[in-house]
């Protein structure tokens, strides 16, 4: 379903995994997100990407998903729910940017710009991550970054040559 440019009520989540059965980890995370928020997610293809920051670790599998929330939800409450889901799915504390069973990042919360000690919306590293920008350009090409006004497809086209390697490996939800 095409994304309406005037739908400012969307929430975007980045998903990543590089430990265990990463494809199954993504599938399970999507199912848990749908159950937790009682919504149907629109999900990008799965992308394989090289690690950034901590290079000496397995490559990642990544996706981006979005949904329209049911009822009222706040960014900090949503962040807490994402962290709880990560724990349920087997994530344990470790090295920042290191290997993980699952990573759930809040990328966009509606069209908000929000900053506090524990959360930046849009996600602080969004414009530097091919494994976020490429799937965003796939499923939400006309979604505007509230900071710049540029669409995801425009940002991806500007940034893709400067970013780490990322390739599509599977379409849509993992079965």
N, C-alpha and C positions, 0 to 999 in steps of 0.2 A: 504494500500500500504506500503510495507516495506521501511523503512528509509535507504537510501544509506549512508554508513559511510563516503563517500567522498563528500557528499553534505554539504558544509560548509556555504551555503547561507541561512540557516534557522533562523527563529525568533521564540522563544518559549515564550508563555504568560501563567502565572498562573492566574486562575480565582477562586474567592471565594465569598461566600455570607452566611450570617446568620440572615438576617432581611427580613421580608415579605415572599413572596413566593420564596424561595431561588432557587428552581429548575427552575422556570420561569425566575428568574433573570439571571441565567447562560445561559439559552436558548437565551434570548434576547441579552445578552452580546455577545454570539457567532455570532448571526445574525448581530449585529452592527459592530463587528470586521470585518466580511466578507464584509459588505457593505463599510465600511470606507477604507479598504485596497484593495478592489476589488480582493479578493482572496478566495479560498476555504480552510478552516481550516481542519487540521487533529486534532480530538478531542479525548481525553481520556474518559474513563468511568467517572462517577460521584462518588466521594468518600465523605463519611461522616467522619468528624474528630473533635476531641475534641479541644477546643481552647487552644492556648499557649500564654504565656506572661500574658494576662488578662484572668483569668480562669472563673470568674463569668459572663458568657454571654452564649447565645445559641450556640450549636454546629454548625459547618460550613459544607457547601457542597462545594466541590472543584473539579476543572478539570484543565488539562493542555492542551494547544493547540499549534500547530505550523503551520507555513506557509512559503512559499518562497515569498519574497516581489516582487512587480512589480515596477521596476524602482529604483531610488536611494532613500534611506531613511537613516537618521542618528539616532543614539541612542537617542539623546536629543529631536529630533523632534518626534520620536516614543513615548517617555515618555510623552511629551506634549499631543499627541493625545490620549494616554491611560487615562490621567488625565481628558481630556475633555469628553471622553466617560463615565468615572465614574460619572461625574457631570450630563451628559445627562440622565444617568440611575438612578439618584436619590441619589447618594452619597453626604452626607454633612460632613463638618469637624467634627471630634470627637476625642475621646481618641485614641492615637496610639495603634494599635493592638486590639482596641475595636470592638464592633458590627458595621456591615456595610451592606448596601444593595448590594454592589458589590465592589470587589477589583480586579484590573487588574495589575499584576506585570510582568515586563519585566524580564524573567529568563535568557535567552541567546539571544545574538544578534550575529548571525553568529557564528564564532569560536573566537570571540574577547574577550580580557580581557581589561576592561575599568573602570576607576575610576575617579569620580569627586565629588564635594560636594553633589550633588543631585542624583547620580546614581552610582551603582556598577554593573558591568557585568563580570562574572555571578552574579546573585542576591546574596547579602551578606549572607542571611540566608538559602540559598538553601540546604546545606548539613545537616541542622538541622531540616528540615521540612518533616515529613512523607507524608503530603498531597501534597507535590510537588514531592518528590522523587518517591513515589509509582506510580503515574500516568505517570511520565517521564519514569520509567522503563517499563511501559506497552506499551507506544506508540513509544518510542525511546530508546530501550534497549542498542543499540550500540553507541548512541551519546556520544562522549567523553567530559568530563569536561576539558576545555582548561587549567585549573590550575594544574590538577593532571594527566590528560591523562586517568583516569579511566572511564569506561563506566557507564551509568546510572544504568544498572542492577548490575554491580559490587558494585557501591556505595550503592545502595539500600540493597543488601545482607549484606554488612558490617555494615550498620547503623540501619537497621529496628528494631533490638531488643532494641536499645537505645532511640528510638523516641516515640512521643505521638501516641495514638491510631488513626487508620485510617482504614476504611473498604469500599470496593466497594459496591455501592448500585444500580447503573444503568449503563448500557453499552452505550457507544458512545454518540451521540447528544441526548439531552433531547427533547422528542416530546410533 
